[in-house]
Amino acid sequence: MNILTYNYYNKRHTQGIGGVLQGELLAYLMSKYYNFKFIRSKFFYFRGHEKRLNVNKWEGAFQFLNNTNKTKNQIIKNIASIKELNNKSKYILSIPFNLSLKKFSKISVSNQKKIIKNFRKLFWKSNHKLLRKSRYKNIVLHLRNFSKGDEIFGDESIIYEYFSYDYNIPNNNPKFYTNWYTSLITKIIKKNKLNKKNVKIHICSTGYTKQFNEIKKRLEKLAKVNLRLNNKSFEDFTLMINADHLIMAQSSFSYLASFINKGKKYIRNGFRQYLPFDVRVVKDYELENFYYSNYIYNNLLRLILRMKIKINKIFKFKRF
């Protein structure tokens, strides 16, 4: 029987908690699909805005993934193709995130559900101390923020929907997102027949309080609001996995939480990677005051902007 692992070895200086652990999680899910053993690797965690990151809490929460021990003679081999899993190997096979993601997204939905549900069951059995009971229905909103930590450089930053930075296009600015998330949370409250007395909204992000004044003010008309900026990541993660309603960002951090959270989960317009079977993709035109024509217009603008960036890169390269 082969042994799988996830041995993170690219761009170590930029990878945060979510990025590292999403790779390990998908590798573990692949081990369940193939009925292989799984062993954890040691990781380097990029601290970003959290200078006092408590690595032990993260390691402890996911230690249950280990279901084998490494022998003295076994070494780790990075694989480049799924075909390499078909033959018995004397090595521990490290499967990169892109291969896990590509393969797992193609297996049947019934298999995906079964594997993810079993993973959740095992996670909560091993981490029952992380369960949080509350008299409120908790809506947790995770937002990316460009102003402090969590930076993505180059034209790739265009695909991330930062809350605080204004790209001067309709699809990417604070006012747009304030309206969008307020509209979504209003819809959640109405649909689930909740009220101001039994709901609490938590905003998890990084940055400065003044950048969130407007959305906080708008949401306080709906329920109590807990603004959590630059908090300890593990505390935010615990809040996300216990949320009754988790609103995800375009971020590997809340993406990781979506595999564990048993409540209702939402994300705007989809994600760049495979989403768990019970994440609800909310299109802009499904919300109040957001029209299909605007949805098309916004995405066309984004496409044009990305094409301009690529063209500029080509011309800059030719000059040299």
Backbone bond lengths (Angstrom), bond angles and torsions (degrees), N, CA, C in turn:
res aa  C-N    CA-C-N  psi(-1)  N-CA   C-N-CA  omega(-1)  CA-C   N-CA-C  phi
1 M - - - 1.462 - - 1.526 110.41 -
2 N 1.329 116.02 130.93 1.460 120.38 179.08 1.523 111.67 -71.98
3 I 1.330 114.33 157.36 1.458 121.44 175.41 1.517 108.29 -118.35
4 L 1.329 116.41 127.85 1.458 121.57 178.83 1.524 111.05 -103.47
5 T 1.333 115.03 154.52 1.455 121.52 171.95 1.523 107.81 -151.12
6 Y 1.326 114.87 173.30 1.463 120.05 172.21 1.522 105.98 -124.92
7 N 1.311 114.96 108.01 1.462 120.66 -176.51 1.517 108.27 -106.44
8 Y 1.328 116.91 95.43 1.462 119.94 -174.01 1.525 110.29 -68.59
9 Y 1.344 116.72 125.37 1.457 118.90 -174.35 1.521 114.02 -141.29
10 N 1.337 118.96 9.22 1.463 120.64 178.90 1.521 111.28 -118.36
11 K 1.327 117.01 137.81 1.470 122.98 175.15 1.527 112.36 50.34
12 R 1.303 116.69 47.69 1.459 120.42 -174.82 1.524 112.43 -58.95
13 H 1.318 117.62 -28.73 1.458 120.68 -174.46 1.522 113.01 -75.48
14 T 1.333 118.30 -11.64 1.465 119.64 -176.92 1.520 113.67 -116.40
15 Q 1.318 119.29 -6.55 1.454 120.89 -171.74 1.521 112.21 -84.96
16 G 1.336 116.52 124.34 1.450 121.70 179.58 1.515 112.40 -91.15
17 I 1.325 115.51 -174.38 1.462 122.30 -178.28 1.531 111.96 -53.72
18 G 1.324 115.77 -52.89 1.459 119.57 -176.78 1.510 112.77 -61.15
19 G 1.329 116.28 -42.64 1.456 121.00 -178.87 1.511 113.09 -62.75
20 V 1.320 116.35 -41.92 1.462 120.56 179.69 1.529 110.62 -68.46
21 L 1.330 115.98 -50.69 1.460 119.85 -172.03 1.534 113.05 -74.85
22 Q 1.328 118.35 -24.34 1.463 118.76 175.81 1.530 109.75 -67.47
23 G 1.333 116.42 -35.61 1.462 120.35 177.44 1.511 111.43 -65.53
24 E 1.324 115.74 -42.96 1.458 119.79 178.80 1.524 111.13 -66.97
25 L 1.330 116.45 -41.79 1.457 120.46 -179.71 1.527 111.73 -60.10
26 L 1.347 117.02 -47.64 1.461 119.53 180.00 1.522 111.49 -64.50
27 A 1.339 117.24 -36.02 1.465 120.09 176.64 1.524 110.68 -64.24
28 Y 1.331 115.89 -39.28 1.469 120.54 178.21 1.534 110.48 -65.06
29 L 1.333 116.74 -43.56 1.462 119.84 178.54 1.530 111.22 -61.38
30 M 1.342 115.48 -35.48 1.459 119.40 176.55 1.527 111.02 -66.14
31 S 1.326 116.80 -37.75 1.474 119.87 177.95 1.523 110.62 -62.63
32 K 1.326 116.96 -34.55 1.470 120.67 177.46 1.527 110.84 -70.46
33 Y 1.316 116.04 -37.31 1.466 120.31 179.31 1.531 110.54 -63.98
34 Y 1.339 116.65 -43.22 1.462 121.13 -178.77 1.532 112.96 -88.20
35 N 1.333 116.34 -3.44 1.462 121.35 -176.81 1.530 111.86 60.54
36 F 1.352 115.67 41.28 1.458 122.25 176.47 1.527 109.86 -98.66
37 K 1.303 115.87 163.97 1.466 121.63 170.76 1.528 108.46 -77.25
38 F 1.325 116.04 159.79 1.464 120.52 -179.30 1.523 109.38 -134.38
39 I 1.339 115.98 140.11 1.453 121.35 177.09 1.525 108.83 -131.84
40 R 1.312 116.91 140.52 1.459 121.17 -178.60 1.527 110.62 -83.91
41 S 1.330 114.79 150.15 1.462 120.98 173.16 1.527 108.61 -105.20
42 K 1.315 115.47 163.75 1.462 119.49 174.23 1.521 108.07 -85.12
43 F 1.352 116.09 138.58 1.453 120.70 -175.35 1.513 112.67 -116.84
44 F 1.326 112.50 155.23 1.460 120.76 169.56 1.519 106.23 -100.66
45 Y 1.322 117.07 122.81 1.459 121.05 -179.44 1.529 110.32 -102.95
46 F 1.330 115.40 122.52 1.458 120.45 175.29 1.531 108.57 -73.69
47 R 1.324 117.64 124.57 1.456 120.85 -171.83 1.523 113.38 -81.31
48 G 1.326 118.60 -24.62 1.454 120.39 177.56 1.508 112.23 53.44
49 H 1.361 115.65 -127.22 1.466 119.72 -178.70 1.523 111.93 -77.21
50 E 1.343 118.20 -14.78 1.467 120.92 -175.77 1.527 110.09 -98.97
51 K 1.308 115.69 91.66 1.459 120.55 -174.30 1.528 112.63 -71.33
52 R 1.337 116.52 -25.03 1.471 120.44 179.45 1.526 110.39 -109.40
53 L 1.282 115.63 51.10 1.457 121.70 -179.28 1.528 110.52 -63.06
54 N 1.331 116.08 127.94 1.464 121.04 178.35 1.525 109.02 -90.65
55 V 1.316 115.83 89.55 1.463 121.84 -177.73 1.522 111.32 -63.91
56 N 1.341 117.47 -33.59 1.468 121.11 -176.55 1.522 112.94 -60.07
57 K 1.337 116.72 -37.07 1.462 119.88 178.97 1.521 111.09 -65.53
58 W 1.332 115.90 -41.87 1.464 120.34 178.49 1.526 110.87 -66.08
59 E 1.323 116.09 -45.00 1.460 119.93 179.92 1.521 110.98 -62.41
60 G 1.330 116.31 -40.71 1.460 120.94 -179.44 1.516 112.43 -64.73
61 A 1.336 116.67 -39.67 1.462 120.76 -176.99 1.525 112.35 -65.94
62 F 1.343 116.96 -30.50 1.463 120.11 -175.71 1.530 112.97 -110.29
63 Q 1.312 117.24 9.21 1.453 120.60 -178.73 1.525 111.75 -65.19
64 F 1.331 117.37 -25.14 1.466 121.37 -178.69 1.531 112.32 -63.03
65 L 1.344 117.41 -16.85 1.468 120.14 179.73 1.526 112.08 -62.68
66 N 1.328 116.45 -28.61 1.469 120.64 179.42 1.523 110.09 -63.43
67 N 1.308 117.85 123.07 1.469 118.99 171.54 1.525 111.54 -132.85
68 T 1.325 115.97 25.08 1.459 120.86 174.07 1.523 108.83 -158.77
69 N 1.301 116.45 168.67 1.470 122.20 177.31 1.520 109.80 -119.36
70 K 1.319 114.93 143.20 1.459 120.14 178.99 1.528 109.83 -78.78
71 T 1.345 116.83 132.28 1.462 120.69 176.24 1.529 109.23 -87.18
72 K 1.299 117.28 163.05 1.469 122.66 -175.18 1.526 113.10 -59.35
73 N 1.313 116.65 -37.35 1.467 119.98 -172.93 1.523 113.80 -87.68
74 Q 1.313 117.78 -8.52 1.459 119.65 -176.64 1.527 111.84 -84.37
75 I 1.306 114.97 133.88 1.462 120.26 177.10 1.532 108.77 -118.54
76 I 1.314 116.33 161.18 1.457 121.32 -178.23 1.528 110.04 -90.64
77 K 1.316 115.46 132.39 1.461 121.39 178.42 1.528 108.47 -120.67
78 N 1.328 116.70 125.59 1.460 121.19 177.31 1.522 109.51 -79.08
79 I 1.322 117.07 124.33 1.459 119.42 -178.91 1.529 110.49 -94.30
80 A 1.322 115.86 154.69 1.465 121.13 -178.16 1.517 112.23 -116.67
81 S 1.352 116.76 -3.50 1.461 120.23 -177.43 1.522 110.03 -150.55
82 I 1.313 116.46 145.66 1.465 122.00 177.34 1.531 110.66 -62.58
83 K 1.332 116.83 -27.91 1.464 120.87 -179.91 1.524 112.11 -58.61
84 E 1.324 116.50 -27.31 1.469 120.48 -179.35 1.519 112.58 -67.81
85 L 1.340 117.11 -13.28 1.466 120.14 178.26 1.524 111.95 -83.05
86 N 1.323 116.65 -12.80 1.465 120.46 -174.52 1.526 112.93 -77.75
87 N 1.322 117.24 -21.29 1.466 120.58 -178.10 1.520 111.28 -108.04
88 K 1.324 115.89 146.96 1.457 121.31 177.78 1.524 109.97 -62.84
89 S 1.334 116.96 132.54 1.464 120.56 -177.15 1.519 111.22 -123.69
90 K 1.324 115.61 145.52 1.473 120.06 176.05 1.522 110.58 -83.70
91 Y 1.348 116.29 -9.43 1.460 121.49 -179.27 1.529 110.85 -95.97
92 I 1.327 114.73 163.06 1.458 120.54 165.14 1.523 105.56 -84.57
93 L 1.312 116.92 123.20 1.465 121.17 -174.02 1.520 111.07 -92.31
94 S 1.315 116.01 121.25 1.466 121.39 177.60 1.518 108.82 -95.80
95 I 1.329 115.25 117.29 1.463 120.13 -177.54 1.526 109.72 -100.76
96 P 1.329 118.52 120.23 1.468 120.91 -178.76 1.524 111.54 -68.52
97 F 1.312 115.10 158.72 1.463 121.38 -174.58 1.517 112.53 -58.15
98 N 1.340 117.47 -42.73 1.470 119.51 -176.33 1.522 112.32 -62.95
99 L 1.357 117.50 -34.43 1.466 119.89 178.43 1.528 111.11 -72.38
100 S 1.346 116.35 -43.24 1.469 120.02 177.76 1.521 110.15 -58.68
101 L 1.319 114.94 -46.63 1.458 121.29 -176.75 1.526 111.30 -62.42
102 K 1.322 115.78 -45.80 1.467 121.26 -178.02 1.527 110.89 -63.53
103 K 1.324 116.95 -45.13 1.462 120.99 -178.29 1.525 111.51 -70.66
104 F 1.335 117.48 -46.03 1.463 120.22 -175.77 1.528 111.46 -64.67
105 S 1.326 116.73 -35.55 1.463 119.85 -179.04 1.528 112.07 -69.15
106 K 1.334 116.86 -16.45 1.463 120.73 -177.48 1.528 113.94 -97.68
107 I 1.323 117.56 -11.91 1.461 118.79 179.13 1.528 108.69 -75.04
108 S 1.304 117.68 164.17 1.457 121.63 -174.58 1.530 111.45 -61.23
109 V 1.326 115.33 150.06 1.473 120.71 -179.71 1.525 110.63 -60.93
110 S 1.321 116.99 -37.51 1.465 120.63 179.73 1.523 111.18 -63.43
111 N 1.348 116.50 -39.06 1.465 120.58 176.92 1.520 111.22 -68.35
112 Q 1.327 116.03 -41.85 1.463 120.30 177.49 1.534 110.86 -57.82
113 K 1.324 115.60 -48.68 1.467 120.84 179.96 1.524 111.44 -58.32
114 K 1.309 115.56 -47.34 1.460 120.84 -177.30 1.530 111.22 -60.75
115 I 1.335 115.98 -46.09 1.468 120.51 -177.68 1.525 110.97 -67.12
116 I 1.338 117.54 -43.91 1.466 121.07 -178.95 1.526 110.86 -67.20
117 K 1.328 117.36 -42.18 1.469 120.47 178.31 1.527 111.43 -61.86
118 N 1.327 116.46 -40.58 1.466 120.29 177.63 1.520 111.16 -65.76
119 F 1.345 115.87 -38.04 1.463 119.98 176.74 1.528 110.84 -62.85
120 R 1.320 116.87 -46.09 1.471 120.38 179.10 1.523 111.46 -60.10
121 K 1.313 115.25 -44.64 1.463 120.12 -179.90 1.527 110.67 -59.30
122 L 1.325 116.13 -43.76 1.460 121.25 -179.80 1.522 111.15 -68.36
123 F 1.352 116.49 -39.96 1.474 119.94 178.59 1.519 110.79 -59.37
124 W 1.323 117.14 -49.91 1.463 120.17 -175.70 1.528 112.07 -72.05
125 K 1.307 116.87 -29.63 1.466 119.61 174.85 1.524 110.45 -65.57
126 S 1.338 115.66 -37.64 1.471 121.15 -178.67 1.525 112.06 -84.31
127 N 1.333 116.97 -17.87 1.469 120.91 -176.12 1.531 111.73 -128.90
128 H 1.339 116.20 41.13 1.457 120.28 -177.93 1.533 112.28 -60.44
129 K 1.334 116.93 -23.17 1.470 120.44 178.71 1.530 111.98 -69.82
130 L 1.337 117.32 -15.59 1.458 120.67 178.94 1.526 112.79 -85.32
131 L 1.323 117.03 -8.52 1.457 120.37 177.59 1.524 110.12 -64.86
132 R 1.318 116.56 133.88 1.462 121.45 -179.42 1.533 109.44 -124.26
133 K 1.333 116.01 123.30 1.454 120.78 175.05 1.521 109.02 -94.09
134 S 1.318 116.26 142.53 1.459 120.54 -177.36 1.522 110.17 -144.88
135 R 1.317 115.95 146.55 1.468 119.75 176.64 1.532 110.78 -80.72
136 Y 1.328 116.20 -8.14 1.460 121.58 178.22 1.521 111.01 -100.45
137 K 1.321 115.78 157.84 1.453 121.53 164.17 1.524 105.51 -88.54
138 N 1.314 116.68 114.12 1.467 121.47 -172.69 1.524 111.78 -93.42
139 I 1.342 114.85 121.84 1.458 122.05 172.81 1.521 107.07 -104.54
140 V 1.319 117.10 117.07 1.470 121.52 -177.14 1.527 108.98 -109.41
141 L 1.311 115.26 121.78 1.462 122.56 -179.22 1.524 108.81 -110.05
142 H 1.327 115.95 116.47 1.465 120.36 177.76 1.521 108.95 -100.11
143 L 1.322 116.73 125.92 1.461 121.65 -178.57 1.517 110.60 -124.41
144 R 1.314 115.97 138.72 1.468 119.76 171.73 1.512 108.55 -80.57
145 N 1.319 116.46 152.77 1.463 120.22 -179.86 1.514 108.99 -144.54
146 F 1.321 116.24 129.30 1.459 121.76 -174.14 1.523 112.79 -81.57
147 S 1.334 117.09 -16.20 1.455 119.60 -166.78 1.516 115.08 -77.25
148 K 1.329 118.30 -24.29 1.465 119.17 -175.85 1.523 110.24 -148.19
149 G 1.309 116.51 111.63 1.461 119.47 -178.07 1.521 110.43 69.24
150 D 1.325 116.77 -173.34 1.455 123.20 172.76 1.519 112.35 53.23
151 E 1.327 117.47 38.94 1.461 120.64 -176.62 1.526 111.90 -87.71
152 I 1.315 115.38 144.26 1.458 121.95 173.43 1.517 106.57 -128.21
153 F 1.301 116.64 125.38 1.456 120.13 -170.88 1.524 112.52 -97.21
154 G 1.336 115.34 157.56 1.461 121.15 174.67 1.516 112.62 78.47
155 D 1.338 115.95 -166.65 1.462 119.73 -175.26 1.523 112.50 -69.62
156 E 1.338 117.91 -13.88 1.461 120.11 176.80 1.524 111.34 -63.52
157 S 1.332 117.37 -22.19 1.463 119.87 -179.55 1.527 111.78 -63.79
158 I 1.337 116.96 -21.33 1.461 120.67 -178.49 1.533 111.18 -64.29
159 I 1.322 119.00 -32.31 1.465 120.34 -176.61 1.526 111.57 -78.65
160 Y 1.311 118.16 -10.96 1.455 120.98 178.56 1.522 109.76 -95.53
161 E 1.325 116.36 135.47 1.445 120.07 -174.48 1.528 110.42 -97.63
162 Y 1.293 116.27 83.32 1.453 121.37 -179.92 1.518 110.41 -70.34
163 F 1.305 115.27 142.08 1.456 119.33 -175.63 1.520 112.92 -82.78
164 S 1.310 118.45 -32.61 1.463 120.45 -169.14 1.530 114.77 -100.77
165 Y 1.315 117.69 -10.88 1.459 119.70 -174.26 1.527 110.48 -102.95
166 D 1.330 117.39 131.37 1.461 121.85 -177.01 1.526 109.94 -96.74
167 Y 1.341 117.11 111.36 1.464 121.96 178.93 1.522 112.31 -84.10
168 N 1.332 115.45 0.68 1.462 122.04 179.16 1.534 112.23 66.25
169 I 1.318 116.47 28.58 1.463 121.96 170.62 1.529 107.07 -132.49
170 P 1.335 118.12 154.16 1.459 120.74 -173.28 1.527 114.97 -57.39
171 N 1.324 115.56 -31.19 1.457 119.50 -173.97 1.526 113.68 -79.36
172 N 1.297 117.93 -17.14 1.467 120.24 -172.31 1.523 111.55 -134.14
173 N 1.296 116.87 78.24 1.459 119.69 174.19 1.528 110.12 -159.74
174 P 1.316 117.25 156.17 1.468 121.44 -174.60 1.527 114.13 -56.44
175 K 1.320 117.82 -40.22 1.460 120.68 -178.52 1.529 111.23 -63.13
176 F 1.330 115.58 -42.62 1.464 120.71 178.79 1.526 110.02 -58.69
177 Y 1.329 116.87 -48.33 1.457 120.52 -176.97 1.524 112.42 -70.57
178 T 1.329 117.28 -34.29 1.463 120.37 175.86 1.524 109.84 -58.60
179 N 1.326 116.25 -46.15 1.465 121.13 178.59 1.527 111.50 -65.69
180 W 1.326 115.16 -42.93 1.469 119.76 -174.94 1.525 111.37 -64.39
181 Y 1.341 116.88 -52.35 1.467 119.98 -176.73 1.521 112.19 -69.50
182 T 1.317 117.56 -33.93 1.464 120.27 175.93 1.525 110.16 -63.59
183 S 1.329 115.77 -41.38 1.457 120.89 179.16 1.529 111.54 -65.04
184 L 1.324 116.97 -42.60 1.460 120.71 179.40 1.529 111.55 -64.17
185 I 1.321 116.95 -46.46 1.466 120.46 -178.62 1.532 110.92 -65.94
186 T 1.319 116.75 -36.57 1.462 120.56 175.01 1.533 110.11 -59.81
187 K 1.329 115.89 -43.01 1.464 121.36 179.81 1.530 110.95 -65.16
188 I 1.328 117.27 -41.51 1.471 121.55 178.88 1.526 110.48 -61.44
189 I 1.322 116.00 -45.27 1.466 120.99 -178.98 1.529 111.42 -63.78
190 K 1.322 116.88 -43.54 1.468 120.83 -179.81 1.525 111.55 -67.56
191 K 1.322 116.20 -46.25 1.461 120.55 -176.26 1.520 112.13 -64.23
192 N 1.338 117.04 -34.88 1.466 121.14 -177.64 1.528 112.62 -96.81
193 K 1.342 115.11 9.52 1.466 122.22 177.36 1.528 112.43 52.64
194 L 1.328 115.01 46.78 1.458 121.65 178.19 1.526 108.92 -94.32
195 N 1.305 116.28 169.36 1.462 119.94 178.07 1.525 110.49 -143.59
196 K 1.311 115.21 174.24 1.464 121.81 -174.30 1.527 112.92 -60.62
197 K 1.331 116.68 -27.81 1.463 120.86 -176.39 1.525 113.77 -78.55
198 N 1.324 116.78 -28.12 1.475 117.63 -174.84 1.526 114.15 -113.30
199 V 1.343 116.52 12.91 1.465 120.57 -179.97 1.530 110.63 -118.08
200 K 1.319 115.49 142.19 1.460 120.99 171.72 1.526 108.36 -133.04
201 I 1.325 115.35 130.14 1.466 121.20 -179.22 1.523 109.50 -105.68
202 H 1.322 116.63 128.10 1.464 122.37 178.93 1.523 108.51 -114.21
203 I 1.321 117.18 127.54 1.463 121.94 175.74 1.525 107.89 -106.94
204 C 1.314 117.23 116.27 1.468 122.27 -179.84 1.522 108.99 -107.99
205 S 1.323 116.34 119.66 1.460 119.47 -179.27 1.521 109.40 -162.86
206 T 1.329 115.25 -170.58 1.460 122.00 173.28 1.522 107.94 -128.03
207 G 1.317 117.07 160.48 1.453 119.25 179.64 1.514 112.05 127.65
208 Y 1.328 116.22 -150.62 1.458 122.32 -174.83 1.523 110.60 -119.32
209 T 1.317 116.13 143.46 1.458 122.30 -174.84 1.521 112.99 -53.46
210 K 1.325 117.29 -41.51 1.467 120.60 -176.02 1.522 112.48 -60.32
211 Q 1.340 116.82 -27.22 1.464 120.24 -179.96 1.529 112.02 -72.19
212 F 1.319 116.70 -15.60 1.464 120.99 -176.99 1.528 112.52 -112.01
213 N 1.326 116.66 6.81 1.468 120.36 -176.86 1.522 112.42 -59.21
214 E 1.334 115.79 -42.23 1.460 119.51 -175.11 1.525 112.18 -68.45
215 I 1.333 117.01 -47.21 1.468 118.31 -179.26 1.532 110.57 -68.78
216 K 1.312 117.15 -35.29 1.468 120.35 177.76 1.528 110.30 -62.72
217 K 1.315 115.74 -44.35 1.468 121.41 179.48 1.529 110.81 -60.97
218 R 1.331 116.42 -42.59 1.466 121.00 -179.36 1.532 111.31 -66.94
219 L 1.326 115.88 -42.43 1.460 119.65 -176.51 1.527 112.57 -74.41
220 E 1.331 117.30 -26.16 1.466 120.53 178.71 1.523 112.08 -65.52
221 K 1.319 117.22 -17.12 1.468 120.60 175.10 1.525 110.96 -74.42
222 L 1.343 115.45 -17.53 1.458 120.96 -178.15 1.519 112.92 -99.98
223 A 1.349 117.08 -34.89 1.467 120.84 -175.66 1.528 110.16 -169.90
224 K 1.318 115.36 177.53 1.456 120.04 174.11 1.525 108.49 -68.10
225 V 1.335 116.21 140.75 1.469 120.61 -176.92 1.526 110.12 -121.55
226 N 1.323 114.89 130.92 1.455 121.94 176.77 1.527 107.73 -113.17
227 L 1.340 116.88 105.67 1.464 121.71 -178.67 1.523 109.56 -88.84
228 R 1.327 115.99 112.78 1.466 122.01 -176.17 1.534 108.68 -112.70
229 L 1.330 115.92 99.25 1.459 120.57 -179.43 1.526 110.25 -112.16
230 N 1.330 116.05 134.02 1.466 122.37 175.59 1.527 111.90 58.07
231 N 1.331 116.34 30.77 1.452 120.68 179.09 1.522 110.95 -79.92
232 K 1.322 115.84 173.84 1.454 120.25 176.90 1.523 108.46 -65.20
233 S 1.321 115.80 130.48 1.466 120.95 -173.14 1.520 112.28 -60.98
234 F 1.319 117.57 -36.99 1.463 119.25 -176.67 1.523 111.13 -68.45
235 E 1.330 116.91 -33.21 1.467 120.52 176.93 1.520 110.47 -67.60
236 D 1.332 117.09 -42.08 1.462 120.85 176.52 1.531 110.36 -63.17
237 F 1.316 116.08 -41.38 1.462 121.60 -179.98 1.527 110.43 -62.72
238 T 1.318 116.91 -42.88 1.465 121.32 178.58 1.524 110.46 -61.26
239 L 1.327 116.05 -39.95 1.460 121.30 177.68 1.530 110.70 -63.89
240 M 1.331 116.68 -41.71 1.466 121.26 -178.64 1.521 112.37 -66.00
241 I 1.311 117.45 -43.03 1.467 119.30 -175.98 1.526 111.92 -74.52
242 N 1.341 117.32 -15.51 1.456 121.53 176.80 1.521 113.11 -98.99
243 A 1.330 117.96 -3.18 1.463 121.97 -173.84 1.525 111.84 -63.56
244 D 1.321 115.69 141.42 1.467 120.31 171.52 1.524 109.46 -72.74
245 H 1.338 115.74 -34.20 1.463 122.29 176.89 1.526 107.51 -136.54
246 L 1.324 116.88 114.60 1.457 122.05 179.72 1.523 109.19 -107.19
247 I 1.340 115.83 119.57 1.464 121.00 175.94 1.522 107.42 -101.73
248 M 1.312 116.10 111.03 1.455 122.16 -172.04 1.525 112.25 -82.84
249 A 1.325 115.16 153.31 1.462 121.59 170.69 1.529 108.42 -96.10
250 Q 1.331 116.13 174.78 1.459 120.20 171.27 1.528 106.93 -80.92
251 S 1.315 114.98 70.24 1.462 121.06 -168.82 1.521 109.89 -148.40
252 S 1.330 116.19 141.36 1.463 120.35 178.11 1.528 111.74 -68.63
253 F 1.344 117.17 -18.42 1.464 120.88 -178.60 1.531 110.87 -69.15
254 S 1.331 117.25 -53.23 1.468 118.70 177.59 1.525 111.02 -76.64
255 Y 1.326 117.09 -22.34 1.471 121.04 173.54 1.527 109.59 -61.04
256 L 1.320 116.72 -44.99 1.464 121.72 176.84 1.525 110.42 -59.29
257 A 1.334 116.40 -45.31 1.462 121.15 -179.19 1.520 112.15 -62.01
258 S 1.337 117.59 -30.14 1.468 120.94 -176.86 1.529 112.50 -66.95
259 F 1.330 117.88 -23.33 1.458 121.14 177.50 1.528 111.57 -76.24
260 I 1.325 116.64 -17.96 1.466 121.90 -175.09 1.525 112.32 -105.91
261 N 1.330 116.68 -38.73 1.455 122.17 -177.24 1.535 111.24 -62.26
262 K 1.336 116.50 132.83 1.461 121.81 -179.25 1.526 112.27 -97.40
263 G 1.337 116.81 -4.82 1.453 120.68 -178.56 1.515 112.07 -82.31
264 K 1.332 115.61 -157.93 1.455 120.96 178.55 1.524 109.72 -89.73
265 K 1.322 115.30 140.25 1.468 119.96 -174.12 1.529 109.67 -132.14
266 Y 1.331 115.25 143.05 1.464 121.40 -175.46 1.530 109.54 -136.86
267 I 1.330 115.64 148.51 1.459 120.00 173.69 1.517 109.00 -147.05
268 R 1.301 116.45 146.52 1.456 121.50 -176.15 1.532 111.69 -79.45
269 N 1.336 115.54 117.30 1.480 123.72 170.38 1.520 115.57 62.72
270 G 1.317 119.55 8.30 1.463 120.62 178.87 1.517 112.53 106.63
271 F 1.322 115.72 -176.26 1.466 121.80 -175.40 1.513 108.64 -140.83
272 R 1.308 116.80 158.81 1.467 121.57 -177.02 1.531 112.08 -73.04
273 Q 1.348 117.47 -10.08 1.460 121.94 -177.69 1.533 110.16 -128.75
274 Y 1.326 114.90 172.03 1.468 120.65 175.81 1.523 110.32 -55.96
275 L 1.331 116.62 135.50 1.463 121.76 177.59 1.525 110.23 -106.58
276 P 1.338 118.01 143.42 1.466 120.07 173.91 1.537 111.12 -53.83
277 F 1.307 116.16 153.05 1.461 122.45 -171.96 1.530 114.28 -59.01
278 D 1.337 118.55 -24.56 1.457 120.23 -174.62 1.534 113.64 -106.15
279 V 1.330 117.38 18.21 1.469 120.47 173.68 1.526 108.20 -88.33
280 R 1.298 115.94 127.48 1.471 121.21 -179.44 1.524 109.62 -91.12
281 V 1.333 116.53 119.69 1.465 121.75 175.92 1.536 108.12 -84.48
282 V 1.336 115.84 120.16 1.466 121.04 -177.90 1.529 108.65 -105.44
283 K 1.317 116.28 114.73 1.461 121.27 177.48 1.524 109.75 -79.85
284 D 1.318 116.35 149.94 1.465 120.77 -178.40 1.522 112.30 -53.56
285 Y 1.337 116.23 -42.39 1.462 119.86 -173.76 1.535 113.36 -73.30
286 E 1.336 117.86 -3.23 1.465 120.81 176.09 1.523 112.09 -81.84
287 L 1.328 116.50 -13.77 1.456 120.77 -175.53 1.526 111.52 -100.71
288 E 1.328 115.28 161.34 1.460 120.70 179.52 1.534 110.42 -63.66
289 N 1.326 115.27 139.64 1.469 122.57 176.42 1.534 113.71 66.84
290 F 1.329 117.07 14.17 1.462 121.02 174.19 1.527 107.42 -119.69
291 Y 1.310 115.99 118.75 1.457 120.18 -172.71 1.525 111.38 -106.62
292 Y 1.327 114.82 153.67 1.461 120.48 -178.57 1.530 111.53 -59.84
293 S 1.311 116.58 -37.25 1.470 120.55 179.06 1.526 111.04 -62.17
294 N 1.345 116.47 -40.05 1.467 120.69 176.93 1.523 111.42 -66.97
295 Y 1.326 115.56 -37.30 1.462 121.43 178.44 1.532 110.29 -59.54
296 I 1.340 116.15 -46.62 1.468 121.05 178.30 1.531 110.48 -65.29
297 Y 1.334 115.97 -45.39 1.465 121.57 -178.89 1.529 111.24 -60.09
298 N 1.309 116.71 -46.14 1.467 121.13 -178.98 1.524 111.90 -61.44
299 N 1.332 115.66 -43.15 1.458 119.05 -178.46 1.529 112.56 -72.22
300 L 1.325 116.71 -30.44 1.459 120.00 174.06 1.527 110.62 -66.30
301 L 1.328 116.68 -41.05 1.461 120.92 177.67 1.524 111.08 -60.91
302 R 1.323 114.86 -42.36 1.467 119.32 179.49 1.524 109.83 -63.26
303 L 1.319 116.90 -44.23 1.466 121.45 179.68 1.530 110.84 -60.78
304 I 1.326 117.01 -44.69 1.472 121.82 179.22 1.519 110.53 -62.00
305 L 1.340 116.50 -42.57 1.460 120.57 179.87 1.524 111.58 -62.36
306 R 1.316 116.84 -41.98 1.465 120.37 179.68 1.525 110.90 -67.07
307 M 1.346 116.85 -37.95 1.465 120.78 178.16 1.530 110.70 -64.52
308 K 1.343 116.29 -39.54 1.468 120.54 177.93 1.526 110.88 -62.12
309 I 1.318 115.79 -42.06 1.474 120.15 179.46 1.528 110.27 -62.27
310 K 1.327 117.06 -42.86 1.465 121.02 -179.79 1.524 111.42 -65.88
311 I 1.342 115.97 -41.78 1.477 120.31 178.42 1.522 110.87 -62.71
312 N 1.326 116.44 -43.64 1.471 121.05 177.47 1.523 111.53 -60.06
313 K 1.325 115.84 -38.87 1.465 120.27 179.18 1.525 110.69 -64.00
314 I 1.326 115.58 -42.08 1.472 120.75 -179.46 1.531 110.77 -62.27
315 F 1.345 116.43 -45.39 1.470 120.59 -179.59 1.528 111.52 -66.48
316 K 1.317 117.06 -36.88 1.450 120.78 177.65 1.516 110.64 -64.90
317 F 1.327 115.69 -39.45 1.461 120.91 -179.85 1.535 109.83 -65.71
318 K 1.348 117.61 -41.56 1.470 121.86 -178.02 1.526 111.56 -65.36
319 R 1.340 116.07 -32.43 1.478 119.78 179.66 1.526 111.17 -62.54
320 F 1.339 114.77 -33.81 1.450 118.19 179.96 1.523 110.52 -80.93
